[in-house]
Amino acid sequence: MKKNLIGLLLIFSLLLSAQNAAIQNAMRHHDFETAIKLISKEKKSLDIDFLKAKCFKSLGRYNEAAVLLEELVKQEGTGLEVINELADCYQLAGNLKKAKFFYSMALQTVPENRFAQLNYLNVVFKLREWNQIIQLAHAILQKDSLPTVYPFLGDCFVQLSNPDSAVYYYRKALNSNPDDYNTLSKLSKIYLQAEKYTDLINSTGRYMLSDSTNQIVNQFNGIGHCMKSNYNYAIYRLNKLFQEGDSSYLTNYYLGASYFATKDYTMAYDHLTRAYKKDSTNQNLFLYLGKSAILSGHQKQGIEILNKGLDHLIPKDSVLFNYYYNISVGYNRMWNNHADEIKYLKLAYKYKPDYNFALYTIAGIYDWKLKKPEEALEYYMQFVATRPNDKKETDDKVASISYYDVAERRLNEIKTGLLKKRK
């Protein structure tokens, strides 16, 4: 009898060992469905339920895993691993408040544990509780200069509209890890918004010494050179990206702007058109594209673009002047559009009354192109009336005074001609 009992126990032990080996083998091969089926045949225990919960979690069945893990957490003597798994499940399921609660429980169990601190920091960040993150991060840094904390602080200060503090912590992060491209990208964005173009060029340039292939870093570097008026280098950098397949708005916009600045209006028109197709909300883009279109022989398209810009604009007078004046230039370069040219010159003058030369130009159009001497006379008289009394002549005044002389002479000729007609 005793021998039979020992034999039965040995067989049972061997069966358990074989079952456990099958479970471990299924999990090792990530066959979690099979593992769950095998585990379900086992006697319920803390270890078995924990193993089953991990299988549910691996299959993305977070709520089922959480139900098992919550039961385990309620039992006395629950380990830190179970609490962290439960917090992870809630975070993965998108229930960040419950995740925070259980990460907090883990942190209270081991308050000095870096793993617990970082888990809690991460979920609080996702909940956008910026001030709490700053408080916890500073507490960590008082005891340990943990580099991974610096980007968290930088991100918080960005959200709190404190770019100076954000720059400080992003720089510390990059000092600890120069290859941190994600942090460099955020820092570059701040430099660009703050118009700190030298810092933008220097920081991206340092990164490019070790990795010259990163598209975003190259793009920021090219933009920095464009904004520093290093147009030829900006064209080199951004055109290289374009040739490699970068068709993004920013690359085309700043490449087009650089070509525009070097007066290569054909290339400017090409790249600015590409940028416009991706985002037609940038007011500067309307002006650059419209003007480059006009100056590259696409007057009709240029006028249409500038008019669209006006439709989207609630501008200052100086901006309106730029639009109306450039539209008039567009009509000037087209045949038989003198009426429209005059219309936009009048509008340009309206928004910049000290641009007296508009009156002279309008008079000339009526005089020589439209052959309307009465209208020409009116605008010559208006132009002459703006002649300055100050005789101290700068270079600009010398030019303008010569125009006044021409206008006065022509004004008198028209008056004489009209008198002869009336006789």
C-alpha positions, 0 to 999 in steps of 0.5 A: 500500500505504501509503495502504491502511494509513493508511486502515485505521488511520484506520478502526480509530481511528474505530471505537475512538472510536465504541466509547468514545463508546458506553460513555461514553454508556451510563454517562452514562445509568446504563445500566450493563448495556449499558456492561459488554457494550461494555466486555467487547469491549475489550482488557483493561487497567487503565483498562478493568477499573477502568471495568468494576468501577465499573459492577459497583459501581453495579449492586450487584454488589460482589463481582464489582467487588471481584475486578477491583479486587483484581487491580488493587491487586496491580499496581505503581503502583495509584492511590489511587482504585482502593484507595478503590473496593475498600474501598467495595465491601467496605464496601457488601458488609458485609465491614467487616474487609476494608474497614478493611484497604483504607481503612487501606492508603489512609490509609498512602499519604496519612496526612494526607489528610482524605478517607482519614482520614474513610473509615477513621474511618467504617468503624472506627465501624461495627466499634464500635472506640470507643477507636481512633475516639477516638484517631484523632479526637483526632489529627485535631482536633489539626491541624484543628477538623473539625466532622464529627468531633465527632458521632463522638466523642459517639457513642463516649462514649455507647457507653462510658457516659461521658455527660458527654464525649458532651454536650461533643462533641455541644454542640461539633458543634451550635455548628459546625452548629446545624441538625444535628438528628441530633446534637440528638436524641442530646443531647436523649436524654442530657438526658432520661435525666440528668433535665436538663430545663432543658437539654433545653428550652433546646437544643430551644427554640433549634433550634425558632427556625429550624425549628418543624416537626421532630416529634422536637424538638417532642416532646423539648421537650414532654417537657421541659416535662412533667418540669419540671411546666410541664403546660399548656405540655407539653399545648399542645406535645404535643397539637399533635403529636397533632393533626398525626397523631403517634400515638407512644408517647412523645407519648401517654404524656407528654401523658397524664401532663400531663393526669393532673397537671392532674386532667383524668382523662378526657383522661389516660385517653384518651392513656394508653390509646393509649400502653398499646396501644403499650407495656405494659411501663412500670410508671409507665404502669400506675399512671397509667392505672389511677388515671386510669381509676378517677377518670374512671369506668372503675373496672373497667378501672382495677382490671384495669390496676393488677392487671396492673401488679402482675403485672409488678412486683417492687416496693418496699413504697411502690410496692405500697402505691400500687397496693393503695391505688388499687385499694381506691379503685376498689372504693370507687367501685363498688357492693357491692364492700366485701369487695374494698375491705377486702381491698386496704386490708389489703394497703395497710396491710401494706406501709405500716404507718404508714398508720393511717388504713387501719384506721379506714377498714376499721372504718368499712366493717364498721360502716356498710356491712357492719353487722358490729359485731364486726369493726368493733370489732376495727379501731377498737381497732387504730386507737385503739391507734396514737394518738400520745402526743406532744401537740404537734399539727401540722395533720396531727395535729389531723386525725388526733386528731379521727379518734381521738376519733370512733373511740373514741366509736364504739368505746364505742358498739359495746361498749355495744350488744354488751353489751345484746344479750348480756343 
